[in-house]
């Protein structure tokens, strides 16, 4: 018998997915766009976990010859990540309903 574990998405991961949308961004762009919710020290840990789960893809930027500094890493939501994010958003909305509103 296979293990039918469902994917999980934390609030922080959900925020990252919302900030990524269908765009490509660097980790520090996500920190800036979060208005202080995401922190420099944890955004890359979160993105690595999300990549392991299959929610995001990443790659290093192409550098011009002679460019200084380390190449940055770009992140993009995967179709699977977007689908899980959408499902969790629907679930959160449903669970936020009061019994009288659910009829």
DSSP file (Angstrom, degrees, kcal/mol; ACC not computed):
  #  RESIDUE AA STRUCTURE BP1 BP2  ACC     N-H-->O    O-->H-N    N-H-->O    O-->H-N    TCO  KAPPA ALPHA  PHI   PSI    X-CA   Y-CA   Z-CA
    1    1 A X              0   0    0      0, 0.0     2,-0.1     0, 0.0     0, 0.0   0.000 360.0 360.0 360.0 135.5    0.0    0.0    0.0
    2    2 A X        -     0   0    0      1,-0.1     2,-0.8     2,-0.0     0, 0.0  -0.479 360.0-107.3 -85.3 158.3    1.3    3.5   -0.9
    3    3 A X        -     0   0    0     -2,-0.1     2,-1.1     1,-0.1    -1,-0.1  -0.759  26.3-157.8 -86.6 111.3    1.5    6.4    1.5
    4    4 A X        +     0   0    0     -2,-0.8     2,-0.1     2,-0.0    -1,-0.1  -0.212  26.7 165.9 -87.4  48.3   -1.2    8.8    0.4
    5    5 A X        -     0   0    0     -2,-1.1     2,-0.3     1,-0.1    -2,-0.0  -0.404  28.6-138.7 -66.4 134.8    0.3   11.9    2.1
    6    6 A X        -     0   0    0     -2,-0.1    -1,-0.1     1,-0.1    -2,-0.0  -0.636  26.0-100.2 -89.1 151.2   -1.2   15.1    0.9
    7    7 A X        -     0   0    0     -2,-0.3     2,-0.4     1,-0.0    -1,-0.1  -0.338  35.3-148.6 -67.0 153.6    1.0   18.1    0.3
    8    8 A X        -     0   0    0     45,-0.0     2,-0.4    -2,-0.0    76,-0.0  -0.929  10.3-167.4-122.6 151.0    1.2   20.8    3.0
    9    9 A X        -     0   0    0     -2,-0.4    -2,-0.0    75,-0.1    41,-0.0  -0.944  12.0-147.4-141.2 116.1    1.7   24.5    2.6
   10   10 A X     >  -     0   0    0     -2,-0.4     4,-2.5     1,-0.1     5,-0.2  -0.224  32.1-105.5 -73.3 168.7    2.5   26.8    5.4
   11   11 A X  H  > S+     0   0    0      2,-0.2     4,-2.3     1,-0.2     5,-0.1   0.881 123.4  52.0 -62.3 -37.4    1.4   30.4    5.6
   12   12 A X  H  > S+     0   0    0      2,-0.2     4,-2.4     1,-0.2    -1,-0.2   0.929 110.4  47.1 -65.2 -44.5    4.9   31.6    4.8
   13   13 A X  H  > S+     0   0    0      1,-0.2     4,-2.4     2,-0.2    -2,-0.2   0.886 110.8  52.9 -63.0 -38.1    5.0   29.3    1.8
   14   14 A X  H  X S+     0   0    0     -4,-2.5     4,-2.3     2,-0.2    -1,-0.2   0.898 108.3  50.5 -63.6 -40.4    1.6   30.5    0.7
   15   15 A X  H  X S+     0   0    0     -4,-2.3     4,-2.5     2,-0.2    -2,-0.2   0.928 109.5  50.5 -62.5 -45.5    2.9   34.1    1.0
   16   16 A X  H  X S+     0   0    0     -4,-2.4     4,-2.4     1,-0.2    -2,-0.2   0.917 110.5  49.8 -59.2 -43.5    5.9   33.2   -1.2
   17   17 A X  H  X S+     0   0    0     -4,-2.4     4,-2.9     1,-0.2    -1,-0.2   0.912 110.7  49.4 -62.6 -42.0    3.5   31.7   -3.8
   18   18 A X  H  < S+     0   0    0     -4,-2.3    -1,-0.2     1,-0.2    -2,-0.2   0.894 112.9  47.3 -64.3 -39.6    1.3   34.7   -3.8
   19   19 A X  H  < S+     0   0    0     -4,-2.5    -2,-0.2     1,-0.2    -1,-0.2   0.849 115.2  45.6 -71.2 -34.1    4.4   37.0   -4.3
   20   20 A X  H >< S+     0   0    0     -4,-2.4     3,-3.0    -5,-0.2    -2,-0.2   0.925  76.5 156.5 -72.4 -44.9    5.8   34.9   -7.0
   21   21 A X  T 3< S-     0   0    0     -4,-2.9    56,-0.3     1,-0.3    -1,-0.2  -0.358  81.6 -33.6  52.9-125.3    2.5   34.4   -8.9
   22   22 A X  T 3  S+     0   0    0     -3,-0.1    -1,-0.3    54,-0.1     2,-0.2   0.155 119.8  98.1-109.3  16.8    3.6   33.7  -12.5
   23   23 A X  S <  S-     0   0    0     -3,-3.0    54,-0.5    -4,-0.1     2,-0.4  -0.494  72.5-119.2 -99.3 169.8    6.7   35.8  -12.3
   24   24 A X  E     +A   76   0A   0     -2,-0.2     2,-0.3    52,-0.1    52,-0.2  -0.925  39.5 171.3-107.0 134.9   10.4   35.1  -11.7
   25   25 A X  E     -A   75   0A   0     50,-2.1    50,-2.6    -2,-0.4     2,-0.2  -0.968  32.0-119.1-143.1 157.9   12.0   36.7   -8.7
   26   26 A X  E  >  -A   74   0A   0     -2,-0.3     4,-1.6    48,-0.2     3,-0.3  -0.569  37.4-109.3 -86.8 159.2   15.1   36.7   -6.6
   27   27 A X  H  > S+     0   0    0     46,-0.6     4,-1.8     1,-0.2     3,-0.2   0.905 118.8  49.8 -56.5 -45.7   14.9   35.9   -2.9
   28   28 A X  H  > S+     0   0    0      1,-0.2     4,-2.3     2,-0.2    -1,-0.2   0.787 104.6  59.0 -69.7 -25.5   15.6   39.4   -1.7
   29   29 A X  H  > S+     0   0    0     -3,-0.3     4,-2.6     2,-0.2    -1,-0.2   0.888 105.4  50.3 -64.4 -38.3   12.9   40.7   -4.1
   30   30 A X  H  X S+     0   0    0     -4,-1.6     4,-1.4    -3,-0.2     8,-0.2   0.903 108.5  51.8 -65.4 -40.9   10.5   38.5   -2.2
   31   31 A X  H  <>S+     0   0    0     -4,-1.8     5,-1.0     1,-0.2     3,-0.4   0.946 113.3  44.5 -59.5 -48.8   11.7   39.9    1.1
   32   32 A X  H ><5S+     0   0    0     -4,-2.3     3,-1.3     1,-0.2    -2,-0.2   0.909 113.0  50.6 -62.1 -43.5   11.2   43.5   -0.2
   33   33 A X  H 3<5S+     0   0    0     -4,-2.6    -1,-0.2     1,-0.2    -2,-0.2   0.714  99.4  67.0 -69.9 -20.2    7.8   42.7   -1.7
   34   34 A X  T ><5S-     0   0    0     -4,-1.4     3,-0.9    -3,-0.4    -1,-0.2   0.568 101.8-128.1 -79.4  -7.5    6.6   41.1    1.6
   35   35 A X  T < 5S-     0   0    0     -3,-1.3    -3,-0.1    -4,-0.3    -2,-0.1   0.830  75.1 -43.7  64.8  31.6    6.6   44.4    3.4
   36   36 A X  T 3 <S+     0   0    0     -5,-1.0    -1,-0.2     2,-0.2    -4,-0.1   0.372 116.1 107.1  96.9  -4.8    8.7   42.9    6.3
   37   37 A X  S <  S+     0   0    0     -3,-0.9     2,-0.3    -6,-0.2    -2,-0.1   0.933  75.2  54.9 -72.3 -45.5    6.9   39.6    6.6
   38   38 A X  S    S-     0   0    0     -7,-0.3     2,-0.3    -8,-0.2    -2,-0.2  -0.681  81.1-147.0 -87.0 143.5    9.6   37.5    5.1
   39   39 A X    >>  -     0   0    0     -2,-0.3     4,-2.0     1,-0.1     3,-1.2  -0.833  19.5-123.6-112.6 149.2   13.1   37.9    6.6
   40   40 A X  H 3> S+     0   0    0     -2,-0.3     4,-0.6     1,-0.3    -1,-0.1   0.867 110.4  55.0 -54.2 -39.4   16.5   37.7    4.9
   41   41 A X  H 34 S+     0   0    0      1,-0.2    -1,-0.3     2,-0.1     4,-0.1   0.655 118.3  30.2 -74.2 -16.1   17.6   34.9    7.2
   42   42 A X  H <> S+     0   0    0     -3,-1.2     4,-2.4     2,-0.1     5,-0.2   0.589  94.8  83.3-118.8 -13.9   14.7   32.6    6.4
   43   43 A X  H  X S+     0   0    0     -4,-2.0     4,-2.6     1,-0.2     5,-0.2   0.893  95.4  46.7 -63.4 -38.5   13.6   33.3    2.9
   44   44 A X  H  X S+     0   0    0     -4,-0.6     4,-2.1     2,-0.2    -1,-0.2   0.838 110.9  51.8 -74.8 -30.6   16.2   31.0    1.3
   45   45 A X  H  > S+     0   0    0      2,-0.2     4,-2.2     1,-0.2    -2,-0.2   0.924 112.6  46.9 -65.0 -44.2   15.4   28.2    3.8
   46   46 A X  H  X S+     0   0    0     -4,-2.4     4,-2.5     1,-0.2    -2,-0.2   0.925 112.2  49.3 -62.9 -46.0   11.8   28.5    2.9
   47   47 A X  H  X S+     0   0    0     -4,-2.6     4,-2.1     1,-0.2    -1,-0.2   0.880 110.2  51.1 -63.5 -38.1   12.5   28.5   -0.9
   48   48 A X  H  X S+     0   0    0     -4,-2.1     4,-2.1     2,-0.2    -1,-0.2   0.917 111.2  48.0 -64.6 -42.5   14.8   25.4   -0.6
   49   49 A X  H  X S+     0   0    0     -4,-2.2     4,-1.7     1,-0.2    -2,-0.2   0.910 111.6  50.5 -63.0 -41.7   12.0   23.6    1.3
   50   50 A X  H  X>S+     0   0    0     -4,-2.5     5,-2.6     1,-0.2     6,-0.8   0.851 108.4  52.2 -66.1 -34.0    9.5   24.7   -1.4
   51   51 A X  H ><5S+     0   0    0     -4,-2.1     3,-0.8     4,-0.2    -1,-0.2   0.900 107.3  52.3 -68.3 -39.4   11.8   23.4   -4.1
   52   52 A X  H 3<5S+     0   0    0     -4,-2.1    -2,-0.2     1,-0.2    -1,-0.2   0.866 109.5  49.9 -61.6 -36.0   12.1   20.0   -2.4
   53   53 A X  H 3<5S-     0   0    0     -4,-1.7    -1,-0.2    -5,-0.1    -2,-0.2   0.598 117.8-114.6 -77.6 -11.9    8.3   19.9   -2.3
   54   54 A X  T <<5S+     0   0    0     -3,-0.8    27,-0.5    -4,-0.6    26,-0.2   0.619  83.6 119.5  87.3  13.8    8.1   20.7   -6.0
   55   55 A X  S   <S+     0   0    0     -5,-2.6    23,-2.7    -6,-0.2     2,-0.3   0.789  76.4  22.7 -81.4 -29.4    6.4   24.1   -5.5
   56   56 A X  E     -B   77   0A   0     -6,-0.8     2,-0.3    21,-0.3    21,-0.2  -0.945  63.0-147.5-135.9 156.3    9.1   26.2   -7.1
   57   57 A X  E     -B   76   0A   0     19,-2.9    19,-2.2    -2,-0.3     2,-0.3  -0.865  19.6-168.0-113.1 154.7   12.0   25.8   -9.5
   58   58 A X  E     +B   75   0A   0     -2,-0.3     2,-0.3    17,-0.2    17,-0.2  -0.977  11.9 168.7-142.4 158.7   15.2   27.8   -9.3
   59   59 A X  E     -B   74   0A   0     15,-1.6    15,-3.1    -2,-0.3     2,-0.3  -0.972  38.1 -98.6-159.6 158.8   18.3   28.5  -11.5
   60   60 A X  E     -B   73   0A   0     -2,-0.3    13,-0.2    13,-0.2     3,-0.1  -0.637  44.4-109.8 -84.3 142.3   21.3   30.8  -11.4
   61   61 A X        -     0   0    0     11,-3.1     2,-0.4    -2,-0.3    -1,-0.1  -0.279  33.0-103.8 -66.3 153.8   21.1   33.9  -13.6
   62   62 A X        -     0   0    0      9,-0.1     2,-0.4     1,-0.0    -1,-0.1  -0.651  39.6-147.2 -75.5 132.8   23.2   34.2  -16.7
   63   63 A X        -     0   0    0     -2,-0.4     2,-0.2    -3,-0.1     3,-0.1  -0.834  11.3-119.8-107.2 141.6   26.1   36.6  -16.0
   64   64 A X    >   -     0   0    0     -2,-0.4     3,-2.2     1,-0.1     2,-0.1  -0.496  46.4 -91.0 -69.4 144.7   27.8   38.9  -18.5
   65   65 A X  T 3  S+     0   0    0      1,-0.3    -1,-0.1    -2,-0.2     3,-0.1  -0.375 115.3  18.5 -57.6 133.3   31.5   38.1  -19.0
   66   66 A X  T 3  S+     0   0    0      1,-0.3    -1,-0.3    -3,-0.1     2,-0.1   0.426  88.0 147.0  84.8  -0.8   33.5   40.2  -16.5
   67   67 A X    <   -     0   0    0     -3,-2.2    -1,-0.3     1,-0.1     2,-0.2  -0.418  42.2-132.2 -67.4 142.6   30.5   40.9  -14.2
   68   68 A X        +     0   0    0     -3,-0.1    -1,-0.1    -2,-0.1     2,-0.0  -0.568  60.7  33.5 -95.5 161.9   31.5   41.1  -10.6
   69   69 A X  S    S-     0   0    0     -2,-0.2     2,-0.2     2,-0.0     3,-0.1  -0.038  95.6 -53.3  85.7 169.7   29.8   39.4   -7.6
   70   70 A X        -     0   0    0      1,-0.1     2,-0.1    -7,-0.0    -2,-0.1  -0.514  60.8-102.4 -79.4 147.8   28.1   36.0   -7.3
   71   71 A X        -     0   0    0     -2,-0.2     2,-0.2     1,-0.1    -1,-0.1  -0.453  39.2-124.7 -67.7 143.9   25.3   35.1   -9.7
   72   72 A X        -     0   0    0     -2,-0.1   -11,-3.1   -10,-0.1     2,-0.5  -0.489  15.6-121.8 -87.3 160.5   21.9   35.4   -8.2
   73   73 A X  E     - B   0  60A   0    -13,-0.2   -46,-0.6    -2,-0.2     2,-0.3  -0.895  21.2-152.0-105.2 129.5   19.3   32.6   -8.0
   74   74 A X  E     -AB  26  59A   0    -15,-3.1   -15,-1.6    -2,-0.5     2,-0.4  -0.747   7.9-155.8 -97.7 147.6   15.9   33.1   -9.6
   75   75 A X  E     +AB  25  58A   0    -50,-2.6   -50,-2.1    -2,-0.3     2,-0.3  -0.951  11.4 179.9-125.7 144.7   12.8   31.4   -8.4
   76   76 A X  E     -AB  24  57A   0    -19,-2.2   -19,-2.9    -2,-0.4     2,-0.2  -0.997  31.0-113.6-142.8 139.9    9.5   30.6  -10.3
   77   77 A X  E     - B   0  56A   0    -54,-0.5   -21,-0.3   -56,-0.3     2,-0.2  -0.490  31.6-133.6 -69.7 140.6    6.4   28.8   -9.1
   78   78 A X     >  -     0   0    0    -23,-2.7     4,-2.5    -2,-0.2     5,-0.2  -0.541  23.1-110.3 -87.0 160.6    5.7   25.5  -10.7
   79   79 A X  H  > S+     0   0    0      1,-0.2     4,-2.1     2,-0.2     5,-0.1   0.894 122.6  52.2 -56.0 -38.7    2.3   24.5  -12.1
   80   80 A X  H  > S+     0   0    0    -26,-0.2     4,-2.5     2,-0.2     5,-0.2   0.931 108.6  49.4 -62.4 -46.1    2.0   22.0   -9.2
   81   81 A X  H  > S+     0   0    0    -27,-0.5     4,-2.6     1,-0.2    -2,-0.2   0.898 110.6  50.1 -60.5 -42.0    2.9   24.7   -6.7
   82   82 A X  H  X S+     0   0    0     -4,-2.5     4,-2.3     2,-0.2    -1,-0.2   0.887 111.1  49.6 -63.6 -39.0    0.3   27.1   -8.1
   83   83 A X  H  X S+     0   0    0     -4,-2.1     4,-2.2    -5,-0.2    -2,-0.2   0.919 112.5  46.2 -66.8 -44.2   -2.4   24.3   -8.0
   84   84 A X  H  X S+     0   0    0     -4,-2.5     4,-2.5     2,-0.2     5,-0.2   0.907 112.3  51.9 -64.5 -41.6   -1.5   23.4   -4.3
   85   85 A X  H  X S+     0   0    0     -4,-2.6     4,-2.2    -5,-0.2    -2,-0.2   0.922 110.1  48.6 -60.5 -44.5   -1.6   27.1   -3.4
   86   86 A X  H  X S+     0   0    0     -4,-2.3     4,-2.1     1,-0.2    -1,-0.2   0.906 111.2  50.3 -61.6 -42.7   -5.0   27.5   -5.1
   87   87 A X  H  X S+     0   0    0     -4,-2.2     4,-2.3     1,-0.2    -2,-0.2   0.906 111.3  47.9 -63.9 -42.0   -6.3   24.5   -3.2
   88   88 A X  H  X S+     0   0    0     -4,-2.5     4,-2.7     2,-0.2    -1,-0.2   0.860 109.3  53.4 -68.7 -34.2   -5.1   25.8    0.2
   89   89 A X  H  X S+     0   0    0     -4,-2.2     4,-2.1     2,-0.2    -1,-0.2   0.916 110.6  47.3 -64.4 -42.1   -6.6   29.2   -0.5
   90   90 A X  H  X S+     0   0    0     -4,-2.1     4,-2.3     2,-0.2    -2,-0.2   0.912 112.5  49.7 -63.8 -43.0   -9.9   27.6   -1.2
   91   91 A X  H  X S+     0   0    0     -4,-2.3     4,-2.6     2,-0.2     5,-0.2   0.916 109.6  50.7 -62.9 -44.4   -9.6   25.5    2.0
   92   92 A X  H  X S+     0   0    0     -4,-2.7     4,-1.3     1,-0.2    -1,-0.2   0.908 110.8  49.5 -61.4 -41.3   -8.7   28.5    4.1
   93   93 A X  H  X S+     0   0    0     -4,-2.1     4,-0.5     1,-0.2     3,-0.2   0.926 112.5  47.4 -62.0 -44.8  -11.8   30.4    2.8
   94   94 A X  H >< S+     0   0    0     -4,-2.3     3,-1.0     1,-0.2    -2,-0.2   0.897 112.4  48.6 -65.1 -40.8  -14.1   27.4    3.5
   95   95 A X  H 3< S+     0   0    0     -4,-2.6    -1,-0.2     1,-0.2    -2,-0.2   0.719 104.6  60.6 -73.9 -20.1  -12.7   26.9    7.0
   96   96 A X  H 3< S+     0   0    0     -4,-1.3    -1,-0.2    -3,-0.2    -2,-0.2   0.607  84.4 105.3 -80.7 -11.7  -13.1   30.6    7.8
   97   97 A X  S << S-     0   0    0     -3,-1.0     2,-0.2    -4,-0.5    -3,-0.0  -0.365  70.5-129.9 -68.5 146.5  -16.9   30.4    7.2
   98   98 A X    >>  -     0   0    0      1,-0.1     3,-1.2    -2,-0.1     4,-1.1  -0.653  31.9-105.0 -87.4 155.0  -19.2   30.5   10.1
   99   99 A X  G >4 S+     0   0    0      1,-0.3     3,-0.5    -2,-0.2     4,-0.3   0.851 121.4  52.6 -51.7 -39.4  -21.9   27.7   10.1
  100  100 A X  G >4 S+     0   0    0      1,-0.2     3,-0.6     2,-0.2    -1,-0.3   0.817 108.2  51.8 -67.8 -29.0  -24.6   30.1    9.1
  101  101 A X  G <4 S+     0   0    0     -3,-1.2    -1,-0.2     1,-0.2    -2,-0.2   0.689  98.0  66.9 -79.4 -18.6  -22.6   31.3    6.1
  102  102 A X  G <<        0   0    0     -4,-1.1    -1,-0.2    -3,-0.5    -2,-0.2   0.496 360.0 360.0 -83.5  -3.6  -21.9   27.8    4.8
  103  103 A X    <         0   0    0     -3,-0.6    -1,-0.2    -4,-0.3    -2,-0.1   0.495 360.0 360.0 -78.0 360.0  -25.4   27.0    3.8
